[in-house]
């Protein structure tokens, strides 16, 4: 329990010191974990869009093949 409290306190002290340093340098503070999470979400969004495009193209191909087969059967 003490170790957990110490780790949490250490984390809070680190964040506060980073905020003071960033203010002293006149630079916006960016939490690296938040920045990494946002980058991850952006990459997932891009991959999802690509996946959806591929799925839509596959659906179109399957539909076209089915139409061709139906036409062949009618002939």
DOSENU-697929 format. One line per 10 residues: number of its first residue (from 0); for each residue x negated, y negated, z negated of C-alpha. Coordinates in Angstrom, 3 decimals, m for minus. Each point is the difference from the previous one (the first is absolute). Example, Ala and Ser with C-alpha at 12.3 -4.5 7.8 and 13.67 -1.06 7.14 Angstrom:
BEGIN
0> m12.300 4.500 m7.800 | m1.370 m3.440 0.660
END
This chain:
BEGIN
0> 0.000 0.000 0.000 | m2.817 m2.403 m0.881 | m1.788 0.730 3.281 | 3.144 m0.817 1.965 | 0.432 m3.300 m1.837 | m3.653 m0.867 0.543 | 0.186 0.813 3.714 | 3.133 m2.122 0.365 | m1.564 m2.859 m1.910 | m3.155 0.253 2.099
10> 2.086 m0.137 3.168 | 1.859 m3.101 m1.228 | m3.268 m1.719 m0.934 | m1.437 0.822 3.435 | 3.051 m1.463 1.790 | m0.114 m3.168 m2.105 | m3.721 m0.465 0.618 | 0.541 0.491 3.741 | 2.733 m2.638 m0.072 | m2.288 m2.481 m1.779
20> m2.853 0.659 2.421 | 2.276 m0.422 2.994 | 1.356 m3.255 m1.382 | m3.521 m1.266 m0.676 | m1.002 0.825 3.587 | 3.281 m1.453 1.295 | 0.826 3.313 1.673 | 3.292 1.890 m0.132 | m0.178 3.128 m2.168 | 0.923 3.201 1.835
30> 0.431 3.254 m1.897 | m1.915 2.619 1.966 | 2.508 2.751 m0.838 | 2.911 m2.129 1.201 | m1.912 m0.902 3.145 | m0.819 3.670 0.645 | 3.638 1.015 m0.568 | 1.243 m2.651 2.456 | m2.528 1.168 2.596 | 1.141 3.616 m0.507
40> 3.654 m0.984 0.427 | m0.843 m1.889 3.195 | m1.830 3.000 1.438 | 2.901 2.308 m0.879 | 2.432 m2.394 1.696 | m2.110 m0.019 3.182 | m0.256 3.796 0.042 | 3.746 0.319 m0.571 | 0.713 m2.269 2.971 | m2.326 2.048 2.211
50> 1.643 3.224 m1.186 | 3.462 m1.382 0.774 | m1.119 m1.006 3.507 | m1.364 3.489 0.642 | 3.217 1.595 m1.277 | 2.105 m2.270 2.230 | m2.117 0.920 3.042 | 0.346 3.707 m0.851 | 3.779 m0.366 m0.282 | 0.088 m1.683 3.405
60> m2.090 2.787 1.539 | 2.232 2.710 m1.479 | 3.137 m1.761 1.266 | m1.447 m0.350 3.494 | m1.015 3.674 0.066 | 3.497 1.027 m1.104 | 1.557 m2.093 2.793 | m2.292 1.593 2.563 | 0.940 3.479 m1.245 | 3.712 m0.833 0.173
70> m0.379 m1.269 3.557 | m1.927 3.147 0.981 | 2.758 2.167 m1.497 | 2.663 m1.872 1.985 | m1.873 0.547 3.239
END
